[in-house]
Amino acid sequence: MRVLQQRTLKSLTKAVGVGVHSGQRVELTLRPAQPDTGIVFRRIDLPEPVDIPISALSVTDTRMATTVTANGTKVQTIEHFMSACSGLGIDNLYVDITAEEVPILDGSAASYVFLLQSAGIALQNAPKRFIRVLKTVEVRQGEGVHTKWAKLEPFEGYKLGFEIEFNHPAVDSTGQRVEFDMSTGNYSRDIARARTFGFTRDVEALRSNGLALGGGLDNAIVMDDYKVLNTGGLRYDDEFVKHKILDAMGDLYCLGKPLLAAYSAFRSGHAMNNLLLRELLSRPDAYEVTSFEDERRAPAGFAQLARAW
């Protein structure tokens, strides 16, 4: 009988890119961390390095991306990287970063999956801890056509369902709803390659506010009022809604531990995903922290190590 163990990296690995909003060049160095460290961003470009441990309560801004802050120092656009960590079950990691925005790379999580897997995933001598949802928790906003919601329900495993509604011809012609189950799906194959997306009509407004300065056709799906402008088209026929699942996995992993729950959402985003986590944490009767003394009793998909890319 073997306990289901925590995971970190076997070796150090690096990436260089630009921030999608800042347009700044940034270097990431991923380093192994001790059991129960969690994922910690470390701003090494400052006179005194500042550690920003990931938690639902360290999220301070959710406009256009997920931003975490500690002691007045922030790191933004963490969701794609966090999604890759969630998909591969990485528990403990130091992320040294030389600017305040995580590089966008190709706009999906695939590059981060490749980076993590090429470093190798190491099992650690400590039980992997999960947050098991015991009671349904839900957050809602708006009414009628403006309704949006997200909820977590008890489920012995981890699955996510998402439905989008953009009223845009290029998006409407693709799948609007998708469900991904960690026990039967393959994150690297099914979700990780879905890119972020945006509309040309929004770009000027974003740039005038100092956002999307590093965005373009090589790291996002870009649409005019009618069609996708990328020459290669879409990577999945439902890439838009799959990217929403990718984002949600990153946002929910800010909890600091993997979930045992069913997540479902309609028109949700970074802000609502974080509200959902805060609502869960505010209700101690709605969850428990648990581990699996026998990894064979863990839900399918959690015990296997991700294969090399």
C-alpha positions as CSV (number, residue, x, y, z in Angstrom):
1,M,0.0,0.0,0.0
2,R,1.4,3.4,-1.0
3,V,0.3,6.8,0.0
4,L,-0.6,9.2,-2.9
5,Q,2.4,11.5,-2.8
6,Q,3.0,15.2,-3.4
7,R,4.9,16.2,-6.5
8,T,7.6,18.7,-7.4
9,L,10.2,19.0,-10.2
10,K,13.3,16.8,-10.6
11,S,15.4,19.6,-11.9
12,L,15.5,23.4,-12.6
13,T,14.1,24.7,-15.9
14,K,13.8,28.1,-17.5
15,A,11.7,30.0,-20.0
16,V,11.9,33.5,-21.6
17,G,9.0,35.4,-23.1
18,V,7.0,38.6,-23.0
19,G,4.0,39.6,-20.8
20,V,0.8,39.8,-22.9
21,H,-0.3,43.0,-21.2
22,S,3.0,44.7,-20.3
23,G,4.9,43.7,-23.4
24,Q,8.0,43.3,-21.1
25,R,10.6,40.6,-21.6
26,V,10.5,38.3,-18.6
27,E,12.5,35.2,-17.5
28,L,11.0,32.4,-15.4
29,T,13.1,29.9,-13.5
30,L,11.2,26.9,-12.1
31,R,12.8,25.3,-9.1
32,P,11.9,22.2,-7.0
33,A,10.4,23.0,-3.5
34,Q,10.0,21.0,-0.3
35,P,6.8,19.2,0.6
36,D,3.9,21.5,1.8
37,T,5.6,24.6,0.2
38,G,2.9,25.0,-2.4
39,I,3.5,27.2,-5.4
40,V,5.5,30.3,-4.6
41,F,6.3,33.1,-7.0
42,R,9.5,35.0,-6.2
43,R,10.2,38.4,-7.7
44,I,14.0,38.3,-8.1
45,D,14.2,41.6,-10.0
46,L,13.8,43.7,-6.8
47,P,16.5,44.8,-4.5
48,E,15.2,42.4,-1.9
49,P,13.4,39.3,-3.5
50,V,9.8,39.1,-2.5
51,D,8.0,35.7,-2.1
52,I,4.3,35.6,-3.1
53,P,2.8,32.2,-2.0
54,I,-0.3,31.3,-4.0
55,S,-3.6,31.2,-2.2
56,A,-7.2,32.2,-3.0
57,L,-6.8,35.2,-0.7
58,S,-3.6,36.4,-2.3
59,V,-5.5,37.1,-5.5
60,T,-6.0,40.9,-5.7
61,D,-7.0,41.7,-9.2
62,T,-9.0,39.7,-11.7
63,R,-9.5,42.2,-14.6
64,M,-8.3,40.5,-17.8
65,A,-6.1,38.1,-15.8
66,T,-5.4,36.7,-12.4
67,T,-3.0,38.7,-10.2
68,V,-1.5,37.8,-6.9
69,T,0.1,40.2,-4.4
70,A,2.2,39.9,-1.2
71,N,3.6,42.9,0.7
72,G,2.6,45.3,-2.0
73,T,4.4,43.3,-4.7
74,K,2.5,41.6,-7.5
75,V,2.7,39.0,-10.2
76,Q,0.0,39.0,-12.9
77,T,-1.4,36.7,-15.6
78,I,-0.6,33.5,-13.6
79,E,-3.6,31.5,-14.8
80,H,-2.1,29.6,-17.7
81,F,0.9,28.6,-15.7
82,M,-1.2,27.6,-12.7
83,S,-3.5,25.6,-15.1
84,A,-0.5,23.5,-16.3
85,C,0.5,22.9,-12.6
86,S,-3.0,21.7,-11.9
87,G,-3.2,19.5,-15.0
88,L,0.1,17.8,-14.1
89,G,-0.6,17.6,-10.4
90,I,2.4,19.7,-9.3
91,D,2.1,20.6,-5.6
92,N,5.4,22.4,-4.7
93,L,7.4,24.8,-6.8
94,Y,9.4,28.0,-6.7
95,V,8.8,30.3,-9.6
96,D,11.6,32.9,-9.9
97,I,10.4,35.8,-12.1
98,T,12.2,38.9,-13.4
99,A,9.2,41.1,-13.9
100,E,5.6,41.5,-12.7
101,E,3.9,39.5,-15.5
102,V,4.2,35.8,-16.3
103,P,5.2,35.3,-20.0
104,I,2.3,34.5,-22.3
105,L,4.4,32.2,-24.6
106,D,1.9,30.9,-27.2
107,G,-1.2,31.9,-25.3
108,S,-2.1,28.5,-24.0
109,A,-0.7,26.2,-21.3
110,A,1.0,23.8,-23.7
111,S,4.4,25.5,-23.4
112,Y,4.3,25.3,-19.6
113,V,3.2,21.6,-19.7
114,F,6.3,20.9,-21.9
115,L,8.5,22.9,-19.6
116,L,7.3,21.1,-16.5
117,Q,7.5,17.7,-18.1
118,S,11.0,18.3,-19.6
119,A,12.2,19.1,-16.0
120,G,10.8,15.8,-14.8
121,I,8.2,15.3,-12.1
122,A,9.5,14.0,-8.8
123,L,7.4,12.2,-6.1
124,Q,7.9,13.5,-2.5
125,N,7.8,11.8,0.8
126,A,4.6,13.5,2.0
127,P,0.9,12.8,1.4
128,K,-0.8,14.8,-1.4
129,R,-3.6,16.9,0.2
130,F,-6.9,17.7,-1.5
131,I,-9.8,19.9,-0.6
132,R,-12.9,17.8,-0.9
133,V,-16.1,19.8,-1.4
134,L,-18.8,18.4,1.0
135,K,-21.7,20.9,0.1
136,T,-22.6,22.8,-3.0
137,V,-21.2,26.3,-3.1
138,E,-22.4,28.8,-5.8
139,V,-21.9,32.4,-6.8
140,R,-24.2,34.3,-9.2
141,Q,-24.2,37.8,-10.7
142,G,-26.6,39.6,-13.0
143,E,-30.1,38.8,-14.2
144,G,-31.7,37.7,-17.4
145,V,-29.3,37.9,-20.4
146,H,-26.6,39.2,-18.0
147,T,-26.7,36.2,-15.7
148,K,-23.4,34.5,-15.0
149,W,-22.6,31.9,-12.3
150,A,-20.1,29.3,-11.1
151,K,-20.5,26.5,-8.6
152,L,-18.7,23.6,-6.9
153,E,-20.5,20.4,-6.1
154,P,-19.4,17.3,-4.2
155,F,-17.8,14.8,-6.6
156,E,-15.2,12.1,-5.9
157,G,-12.8,13.2,-8.6
158,Y,-12.3,16.5,-10.5
159,K,-14.4,17.5,-13.4
160,L,-15.2,20.9,-15.0
161,G,-18.1,22.0,-17.2
162,F,-18.3,25.4,-18.8
163,E,-20.7,27.1,-21.2
164,I,-19.9,30.3,-23.1
165,E,-22.1,32.9,-24.8
166,F,-20.4,35.6,-26.8
167,N,-22.9,36.4,-29.6
168,H,-20.1,36.5,-32.1
169,P,-20.3,34.6,-35.4
170,A,-16.8,33.1,-35.2
171,V,-17.4,31.9,-31.6
172,D,-21.0,30.9,-32.1
173,S,-20.1,28.5,-34.9
174,T,-17.9,26.4,-32.5
175,G,-18.8,24.3,-29.5
176,Q,-20.4,26.4,-26.7
177,R,-20.2,23.9,-23.9
178,V,-17.5,21.4,-22.8
179,E,-17.0,19.0,-19.9
180,F,-13.5,17.8,-18.9
181,D,-13.1,15.0,-16.4
182,M,-9.5,14.4,-15.0
183,S,-10.3,10.7,-14.6
184,T,-11.1,10.0,-18.2
185,G,-9.6,12.9,-20.2
186,N,-6.0,13.9,-20.9
187,Y,-5.2,17.5,-19.9
188,S,-2.1,17.8,-22.1
189,R,-4.0,16.6,-25.2
190,D,-7.5,17.8,-24.5
191,I,-7.2,21.2,-22.8
192,A,-3.6,22.6,-22.6
193,R,-3.3,23.7,-26.2
194,A,-6.4,26.0,-26.1
195,R,-5.3,29.6,-26.6
196,T,-6.6,32.8,-25.1
197,F,-8.7,34.9,-27.5
198,G,-9.6,38.5,-28.1
199,F,-11.4,40.9,-30.5
200,T,-9.7,43.5,-32.7
201,R,-12.4,46.0,-31.6
202,D,-11.2,45.7,-27.9
203,V,-7.5,45.9,-28.6
204,E,-7.3,49.7,-29.0
205,A,-9.2,50.3,-25.8
206,L,-7.0,47.8,-24.0
207,R,-3.8,49.3,-25.3
208,S,-4.9,52.8,-24.3
209,N,-5.2,51.4,-20.8
210,G,-1.7,49.9,-21.0
211,L,-3.0,46.4,-21.6
212,A,-2.5,43.8,-24.4
213,L,0.8,45.5,-25.3
214,G,2.4,42.1,-25.9
215,G,-0.6,40.4,-27.5
216,G,-0.8,39.3,-31.1
217,L,-1.5,36.5,-33.6
218,D,1.4,34.4,-32.3
219,N,0.0,34.2,-28.8
220,A,-3.8,34.6,-29.1
221,I,-6.8,33.8,-31.3
222,V,-7.7,37.2,-32.7
223,M,-11.1,38.0,-34.3
224,D,-12.6,40.9,-36.2
225,D,-16.4,41.3,-36.2
226,Y,-16.9,38.2,-38.3
227,K,-14.1,35.7,-38.3
228,V,-10.8,34.3,-36.8
229,L,-7.8,36.2,-38.3
230,N,-5.1,33.6,-37.4
231,T,-3.9,31.9,-40.6
232,G,-3.8,28.4,-39.0
233,G,-7.4,28.7,-37.7
234,L,-8.3,26.9,-34.5
235,R,-6.5,24.1,-32.7
236,Y,-9.7,22.5,-31.4
237,D,-13.2,23.0,-32.9
238,D,-14.3,24.1,-29.5
239,E,-11.1,26.0,-28.6
240,F,-12.8,29.1,-27.1
241,V,-14.7,27.2,-24.4
242,K,-11.8,24.8,-23.8
243,H,-9.7,27.9,-23.0
244,K,-12.3,28.9,-20.4
245,I,-11.8,25.4,-18.8
246,L,-8.0,26.0,-19.0
247,D,-8.4,29.3,-17.2
248,A,-10.8,27.9,-14.6
249,M,-8.3,25.1,-13.8
250,G,-5.6,27.8,-13.2
251,D,-7.9,30.0,-11.2
252,L,-9.2,27.2,-9.0
253,Y,-5.7,25.9,-8.4
254,C,-5.0,29.2,-6.5
255,L,-6.8,27.4,-3.7
256,G,-3.3,26.0,-3.0
257,K,-4.5,22.4,-3.1
258,P,-6.2,20.3,-5.8
259,L,-10.0,20.0,-5.6
260,L,-12.2,16.9,-5.3
261,A,-15.3,18.5,-6.8
262,A,-17.4,19.1,-9.9
263,Y,-17.1,22.7,-11.1
264,S,-19.7,24.1,-13.5
265,A,-20.0,27.6,-14.8
266,F,-21.9,29.8,-17.3
267,R,-20.1,32.9,-18.6
268,S,-17.8,32.9,-15.6
269,G,-14.3,34.4,-15.6
270,H,-11.3,35.1,-13.3
271,A,-13.3,37.4,-10.9
272,M,-16.2,34.9,-10.4
273,N,-13.8,31.9,-10.1
274,N,-12.0,33.7,-7.2
275,L,-15.3,34.7,-5.6
276,L,-16.3,31.1,-5.7
277,L,-13.1,30.0,-3.9
278,R,-13.6,32.7,-1.2
279,E,-17.2,31.6,-0.7
280,L,-16.0,28.0,-0.2
281,L,-13.3,29.1,2.3
282,S,-15.9,31.2,4.2
283,R,-17.9,28.0,4.8
284,P,-15.8,25.5,6.9
285,D,-18.7,23.0,6.8
286,A,-18.6,22.9,3.0
287,Y,-15.2,21.3,2.6
288,E,-12.5,19.2,4.3
289,V,-8.8,18.6,3.7
290,T,-8.1,15.0,2.9
291,S,-5.4,12.6,1.5
292,F,-5.2,9.0,0.3
293,E,-3.3,6.6,2.4
294,D,-3.6,4.1,-0.4
295,E,-3.1,5.6,-3.9
296,R,-5.3,2.9,-5.4
297,R,-8.3,4.5,-3.6
298,A,-7.7,7.9,-5.2
299,P,-9.9,8.8,-8.2
300,A,-8.6,7.7,-11.5
301,G,-6.3,10.3,-13.1
302,F,-4.6,11.4,-9.9
303,A,-2.1,8.7,-9.2
304,Q,-0.5,8.4,-12.6
305,L,2.4,10.7,-13.4
306,A,2.1,12.6,-16.6
307,R,4.1,11.0,-19.3
308,A,7.0,12.8,-21.0
309,W,5.8,15.2,-23.7
